[in-house]
Amino acid sequence: MTQILTGKPVAQAINDQSRELIHAHDLTPMMKLILVGNDPASMYYVNSIVKQGTKLGIQVECLTLADTVMQDELAGIIIDANNDLQVDGIMLQRPLPSGINARYIEGLISPEKDIDGIHPLNLGKIITEEPCFVPCTAMAVVRLMEFYQIDPAGKHVVILGRSTVVGKPLAMLLLQKQNGSNGTVTVCHSRTADLIRHTVQADILIAAIGKTEYVSAAMIKKDAVLIDVGINKKTKPDGSVTYVGDIDCNDCLDSALAITPVPGGVGSVTTAVLFSNLVQACLSRCV
Ligand SMILES: NC(=O)c1ccc[n+]([C@@H]2O[C@H](COP(=O)([O-])OP(=O)(O)OC[C@H]3O[C@@H](n4cnc5c(N)ncnc54)[C@H](OP(=O)(O)O)[C@@H]3O)[C@@H](O)[C@H]2O)c1
């Protein structure tokens, strides 16, 4: 029977570790959360971070800026947060409005406060296998696999998607010469020819493409582990809205060895990883 890899117990275990560290070292971590504009998905994620902070007893200072904010003003806010001794971690919600150079702004965040792992220095350290903050969703997949003892060592891992926040860092993490990694990794993208030729070879298939229920049973190997990062809005025949992944869960259920649900899979682990990074940032500063 196909195992359903729910994110809740993984998030709980990560949150328990964060609570223990806070308690053991008497920490008072503080996150500066910056939202630019009013993108509904971003607002939903930001609200869930604030709620989770309240549950963990962690202060989250949320700053909402209009999408007309000037790049210089946003840069000034980031630099002030870097210099603010009360702030342990900075989380800049993306996407940023098109008039802002996202790469430039992301590069301004102090690498020590970059709890979302978007600074080029942190991204580079994934390749050199040095301790660093890793993009939260990529790390959420790793933590979920660890929790369910899905060892990529010697397995063929196929990742769909090559974004800077999910596909690429995840590929580098699963490729590392370390316990819990050592996968043989293939990364596919929108220009990959004959995608199915790659997906049917995957022992572990990770989908992060943002395409509603794109991966069907015909595209997977029997008894593959399927990890669905996608979160896509879907309107049901009755007009109501639901969220589904990049994998057609119902279609793949009988063929897969294990599958993450959407919602309730990787997404629920991501916020726990963000707070875990915040606690680590606070610990590094205080201890
Ligand atoms: N669970 C979470 O916590 C979490 C966090 C972040 C994102 N997400 C979700 O994860 C999904 C991906 O997010 P993202 O930020 O990585 O998206 P993104 O920046 O839009 O990147 C999508 C990637 O998928 C590739 N792609 C698109 N269509 C494809 C196709 N038909 N076949 C193969 N590859 C294809 C693109 O290829 P090209 O590079 O060639 O364009 C690109 O590399 C979205 O649904 C997003 O909502 C979830």
Ligand as a Chemical Component Dictionary entry (heavy atoms), coordinates in Angstrom:
data_LIG
# 
_chem_comp.id                   LIG 
_chem_comp.type                 NON-POLYMER 
_chem_comp.pdbx_formal_charge   0 
_chem_comp.three_letter_code    LIG 
# 
loop_
_chem_comp_atom.comp_id 
_chem_comp_atom.atom_id 
_chem_comp_atom.alt_atom_id 
_chem_comp_atom.type_symbol 
_chem_comp_atom.charge 
_chem_comp_atom.model_Cartn_x 
_chem_comp_atom.model_Cartn_y 
_chem_comp_atom.model_Cartn_z 
_chem_comp_atom.pdbx_ordinal 
LIG N1  N1  N 0  5.827  23.766 -0.815  1  
LIG C1  C1  C 0  6.431  24.939 -0.653  2  
LIG O1  O1  O 0  6.775  25.356 0.438   3  
LIG C2  C2  C 0  6.760  25.729 -1.890  4  
LIG C3  C3  C 0  7.699  26.747 -1.869  5  
LIG C4  C4  C 0  8.057  27.370 -3.064  6  
LIG C5  C5  C 0  7.406  27.009 -4.246  7  
LIG N2  N2  N 1  6.434  26.056 -4.201  8  
LIG C6  C6  C 0  5.717  25.618 -5.406  9  
LIG O2  O2  O 0  6.627  24.822 -6.170  10 
LIG C7  C7  C 0  6.383  25.000 -7.557  11 
LIG C8  C8  C 0  7.669  25.461 -8.196  12 
LIG O3  O3  O 0  8.072  26.674 -7.603  13 
LIG P1  P1  P 0  9.336  27.487 -8.124  14 
LIG O4  O4  O 0  9.396  28.735 -7.341  15 
LIG O5  O5  O -1 10.502 26.577 -8.152  16 
LIG O6  O6  O 0  8.818  27.807 -9.624  17 
LIG P2  P2  P 0  9.538  28.541 -10.831 18 
LIG O7  O7  O 0  10.559 29.504 -10.371 19 
LIG O8  O8  O 0  8.433  29.018 -11.703 20 
LIG O9  O9  O 0  10.307 27.352 -11.592 21 
LIG C9  C9  C 0  9.598  26.338 -12.239 22 
LIG C10 C10 C 0  10.573 25.400 -12.875 23 
LIG O10 O10 O 0  9.835  24.365 -13.501 24 
LIG C11 C11 C 0  10.275 24.210 -14.848 25 
LIG N3  N3  N 0  9.153  23.780 -15.670 26 
LIG C12 C12 C 0  8.037  24.469 -15.949 27 
LIG N4  N4  N 0  7.231  23.727 -16.732 28 
LIG C13 C13 C 0  7.855  22.550 -16.934 29 
LIG C14 C14 C 0  7.524  21.379 -17.646 30 
LIG N5  N5  N 0  6.389  21.257 -18.319 31 
LIG N6  N6  N 0  8.403  20.360 -17.615 32 
LIG C15 C15 C 0  9.572  20.447 -16.939 33 
LIG N7  N7  N 0  9.940  21.537 -16.239 34 
LIG C16 C16 C 0  9.081  22.574 -16.250 35 
LIG C17 C17 C 0  10.811 25.567 -15.269 36 
LIG O11 O11 O 0  11.736 25.399 -16.322 37 
LIG P3  P3  P 0  12.572 26.624 -16.953 38 
LIG O12 O12 O 0  13.680 26.897 -15.974 39 
LIG O13 O13 O 0  13.066 26.079 -18.242 40 
LIG O14 O14 O 0  11.624 27.759 -17.084 41 
LIG C18 C18 C 0  11.457 26.039 -13.961 42 
LIG O15 O15 O 0  12.767 25.555 -13.843 43 
LIG C19 C19 C 0  5.234  26.004 -7.641  44 
LIG O16 O16 O 0  4.019  25.293 -7.734  45 
LIG C20 C20 C 0  5.286  26.740 -6.315  46 
LIG O17 O17 O 0  4.023  27.239 -5.912  47 
LIG C21 C21 C 0  6.119  25.405 -3.061  48 
# 
loop_
_chem_comp_bond.comp_id 
_chem_comp_bond.atom_id_1 
_chem_comp_bond.atom_id_2 
_chem_comp_bond.value_order 
_chem_comp_bond.pdbx_ordinal 
LIG N1  C1  SING 1  
LIG C1  O1  DOUB 2  
LIG C1  C2  SING 3  
LIG C2  C3  SING 4  
LIG C2  C21 DOUB 5  
LIG C3  C4  DOUB 6  
LIG C4  C5  SING 7  
LIG C5  N2  DOUB 8  
LIG N2  C6  SING 9  
LIG N2  C21 SING 10 
LIG C6  O2  SING 11 
LIG C6  C20 SING 12 
LIG O2  C7  SING 13 
LIG C7  C8  SING 14 
LIG C7  C19 SING 15 
LIG C8  O3  SING 16 
LIG O3  P1  SING 17 
LIG P1  O4  DOUB 18 
LIG P1  O5  SING 19 
LIG P1  O6  SING 20 
LIG O6  P2  SING 21 
LIG P2  O7  DOUB 22 
LIG P2  O8  SING 23 
LIG P2  O9  SING 24 
LIG O9  C9  SING 25 
LIG C9  C10 SING 26 
LIG C10 O10 SING 27 
LIG C10 C18 SING 28 
LIG O10 C11 SING 29 
LIG C11 N3  SING 30 
LIG C11 C17 SING 31 
LIG N3  C12 SING 32 
LIG N3  C16 SING 33 
LIG C12 N4  DOUB 34 
LIG N4  C13 SING 35 
LIG C13 C14 SING 36 
LIG C13 C16 DOUB 37 
LIG C14 N5  SING 38 
LIG C14 N6  DOUB 39 
LIG N6  C15 SING 40 
LIG C15 N7  DOUB 41 
LIG N7  C16 SING 42 
LIG C17 O11 SING 43 
LIG C17 C18 SING 44 
LIG O11 P3  SING 45 
LIG P3  O12 DOUB 46 
LIG P3  O13 SING 47 
LIG P3  O14 SING 48 
LIG C18 O15 SING 49 
LIG C19 O16 SING 50 
LIG C19 C20 SING 51 
LIG C20 O17 SING 52 
# 
